[in-house]
Amino acid sequence: MIKLKNQPLHLNLKATPMKFNSPVAKVMIVCLIVSFASCSDAKKQETRSNDESTSAEYLFKLKLDTLQVPKLNKQAKEATEEWIHYTALNTEMQRLEEYTVQDAISNADAISRVVDSLVASIPKKFKTKAVKARVVALDTHSKLLLASSKRQQPDPEVLKELSTKLKIDFNNLILQLNEVYIINSQNEVSNSESKP
């Protein structure tokens, strides 16, 4: 009981049941039910169409075959034939050209492992700052590709971008491997000219 200015106030807390006998109330209830049902159907259709468009995005090719792969010069080619991990990475990069987005997701772990092994096995003749920098770039982008592929809903555009960066990093690595022998041959020529 609540008292206001010395007068008791009685509240009736018993709920009276609503009566739905009026035709207007019945029409309103039917409209509510129909609108809820149509909203849930629309959401299901929207989700279904989103799933279909998303799965279609995963089937698109990465289109990396437009990036020209530089050729190793004769000396670099002979030296890399002994470097097993480079050969494995070369094979992965050739396969990457034919990948769809879904293939990139499925093989991101393999690419990352190959790059990890490449990082740990750089031959002494290739341990220059430029080659190490290219290998670090490859390592970074392979780890980003792996992390992006493990997301609950991987973004196809991000995967395409990272795959392109991997391909560019590999091309730059090839250029630097060639540079090692170009610089060495220039040094040999300058040393032979300076000797009397």
C-alpha positions as CSV (number, residue, x, y, z in Angstrom):
1,M,0.0,0.0,0.0
2,I,1.3,3.4,-1.0
3,K,0.3,6.5,0.9
4,L,0.1,10.0,-0.7
5,K,-0.5,12.9,1.6
6,N,-1.9,10.7,4.3
7,Q,-4.3,9.0,2.0
8,P,-3.8,5.3,1.2
9,L,-3.7,4.4,-2.4
10,H,-4.8,0.9,-3.4
11,L,-3.3,-0.7,-6.5
12,N,-5.0,-3.5,-8.2
13,L,-2.2,-5.8,-9.3
14,K,-4.4,-8.5,-10.7
15,A,-4.0,-8.7,-14.5
16,T,-7.1,-8.9,-16.5
17,P,-6.8,-11.1,-19.5
18,M,-7.1,-9.3,-22.9
19,K,-10.0,-10.3,-25.0
20,F,-9.3,-11.0,-28.6
21,N,-12.8,-11.4,-29.6
22,S,-13.0,-8.2,-31.6
23,P,-12.4,-8.5,-35.4
24,V,-9.9,-5.7,-35.4
25,A,-7.7,-7.5,-32.8
26,K,-7.9,-10.7,-34.9
27,V,-6.8,-8.9,-38.1
28,M,-3.9,-7.3,-36.3
29,I,-2.7,-10.6,-34.9
30,V,-2.9,-12.2,-38.4
31,C,-1.0,-9.3,-39.9
32,L,1.7,-9.6,-37.3
33,I,2.1,-13.3,-37.9
34,V,2.2,-12.8,-41.7
35,S,4.8,-10.0,-41.4
36,F,7.1,-12.1,-39.1
37,A,6.8,-15.1,-41.5
38,S,7.6,-13.0,-44.6
39,C,10.6,-11.3,-42.8
40,S,12.1,-14.7,-41.9
41,D,11.6,-16.0,-45.4
42,A,13.3,-12.9,-46.9
43,K,16.2,-13.3,-44.5
44,K,16.6,-16.9,-45.5
45,Q,16.6,-16.0,-49.2
46,E,19.0,-13.2,-48.6
47,T,21.4,-15.5,-46.6
48,R,21.0,-18.2,-49.3
49,S,21.8,-15.7,-52.1
50,N,24.8,-14.3,-50.1
51,D,26.1,-17.8,-49.6
52,E,25.8,-18.6,-53.3
53,S,27.6,-15.4,-54.4
54,T,30.3,-15.9,-51.8
55,S,30.9,-19.4,-52.8
56,A,31.0,-18.3,-56.5
57,E,33.7,-15.7,-55.5
58,Y,35.9,-18.6,-54.2
59,L,35.8,-20.3,-57.6
60,F,37.3,-17.4,-59.5
61,K,40.9,-17.9,-60.7
62,L,43.5,-15.7,-59.1
63,K,44.7,-14.6,-62.6
64,L,48.4,-14.4,-61.7
65,D,49.5,-15.8,-65.0
66,T,49.6,-12.2,-66.3
67,L,52.6,-11.5,-64.1
68,Q,55.8,-12.2,-66.1
69,V,58.2,-14.5,-64.3
70,P,61.8,-13.5,-64.8
71,K,64.2,-16.2,-65.8
72,L,67.2,-17.2,-63.7
73,N,70.5,-16.7,-65.4
74,K,72.7,-19.7,-66.1
75,Q,74.8,-19.4,-62.9
76,A,71.8,-18.7,-60.6
77,K,69.9,-21.6,-62.2
78,E,72.7,-24.0,-61.5
79,A,73.1,-22.8,-57.9
80,T,69.3,-23.0,-57.2
81,E,69.1,-26.6,-58.5
82,E,71.1,-27.5,-55.3
83,W,68.7,-25.5,-53.1
84,I,65.8,-27.9,-52.6
85,H,63.6,-25.4,-50.8
86,Y,63.8,-22.9,-53.6
87,T,62.8,-25.6,-56.1
88,A,59.8,-26.5,-53.9
89,L,58.8,-22.8,-53.7
90,N,59.2,-22.4,-57.5
91,T,56.8,-25.3,-57.9
92,E,54.3,-23.8,-55.5
93,M,54.5,-20.4,-57.3
94,Q,53.9,-22.2,-60.7
95,R,50.8,-23.9,-59.2
96,L,49.6,-20.6,-57.6
97,E,49.2,-19.2,-61.1
98,E,46.4,-21.8,-61.7
99,Y,44.7,-21.5,-58.3
100,T,41.2,-20.4,-57.6
101,V,40.6,-18.4,-54.4
102,Q,39.4,-21.7,-52.8
103,D,42.7,-23.4,-53.8
104,A,44.7,-20.5,-52.2
105,I,42.7,-21.1,-49.0
106,S,43.4,-24.8,-49.1
107,N,47.1,-24.5,-49.9
108,A,48.0,-21.5,-47.8
109,D,49.4,-23.7,-45.1
110,A,51.6,-25.6,-47.6
111,I,52.9,-22.3,-49.1
112,S,53.7,-21.0,-45.6
113,R,55.6,-24.1,-44.7
114,V,57.6,-24.0,-47.9
115,V,58.5,-20.4,-47.4
116,D,59.5,-21.2,-43.7
117,S,61.9,-23.9,-44.9
118,L,63.3,-21.5,-47.5
119,V,64.0,-18.9,-44.8
120,A,65.9,-21.4,-42.8
121,S,68.0,-22.7,-45.6
122,I,69.4,-19.8,-47.6
123,P,72.7,-21.0,-49.1
124,K,75.8,-19.0,-48.1
125,K,76.3,-17.6,-51.7
126,F,72.8,-16.1,-51.5
127,K,73.1,-14.6,-48.0
128,T,73.1,-11.0,-49.2
129,K,70.9,-8.2,-47.7
130,A,68.9,-8.0,-50.9
131,V,68.1,-11.7,-51.1
132,K,67.3,-11.9,-47.4
133,A,64.9,-8.9,-47.8
134,R,63.0,-10.6,-50.6
135,V,62.8,-13.8,-48.5
136,V,61.5,-11.8,-45.5
137,A,58.8,-10.2,-47.8
138,L,57.8,-13.7,-49.0
139,D,57.6,-14.9,-45.4
140,T,55.5,-12.0,-44.3
141,H,53.0,-12.3,-47.2
142,S,52.8,-16.1,-46.8
143,K,51.9,-15.7,-43.1
144,L,49.3,-13.1,-43.9
145,L,47.8,-15.4,-46.6
146,L,47.7,-18.2,-44.0
147,A,46.1,-16.0,-41.4
148,S,43.5,-14.6,-43.9
149,S,42.7,-18.1,-45.1
150,K,42.0,-19.3,-41.6
151,R,39.3,-16.7,-40.9
152,Q,35.7,-17.9,-40.5
153,Q,34.7,-16.0,-43.7
154,P,37.9,-15.3,-45.7
155,D,37.7,-12.3,-47.9
156,P,38.3,-13.3,-51.5
157,E,39.7,-9.9,-52.4
158,V,42.3,-10.0,-49.6
159,L,43.3,-13.5,-50.7
160,K,43.7,-12.4,-54.3
161,E,45.8,-9.4,-53.2
162,L,48.1,-11.4,-51.0
163,S,48.5,-14.1,-53.7
164,T,49.5,-11.4,-56.1
165,K,52.0,-10.0,-53.6
166,L,53.5,-13.4,-53.1
167,K,54.0,-13.8,-56.8
168,I,55.6,-10.4,-57.0
169,D,57.9,-11.2,-54.1
170,F,58.9,-14.4,-55.8
171,N,59.7,-12.6,-59.0
172,N,61.8,-10.0,-57.0
173,L,63.6,-12.9,-55.4
174,I,64.5,-14.3,-58.8
175,L,65.9,-10.9,-59.8
176,Q,68.0,-10.7,-56.7
177,L,69.3,-14.2,-57.2
178,N,70.4,-13.1,-60.7
179,E,71.9,-9.9,-59.2
180,V,74.2,-12.0,-57.0
181,Y,76.0,-13.4,-60.0
182,I,75.9,-10.2,-62.0
183,I,77.6,-8.3,-59.1
184,N,80.1,-11.1,-58.6
185,S,81.0,-11.2,-62.3
186,Q,81.4,-7.4,-62.3
187,N,83.6,-7.6,-59.3
188,E,85.8,-10.3,-60.9
189,V,86.2,-8.1,-64.0
190,S,87.1,-5.0,-62.0
191,N,89.6,-7.0,-59.9
192,S,91.3,-8.5,-63.0
193,E,91.6,-5.1,-64.6
194,S,93.1,-3.5,-61.5
195,K,95.9,-6.2,-61.3
196,P,99.0,-5.4,-63.4
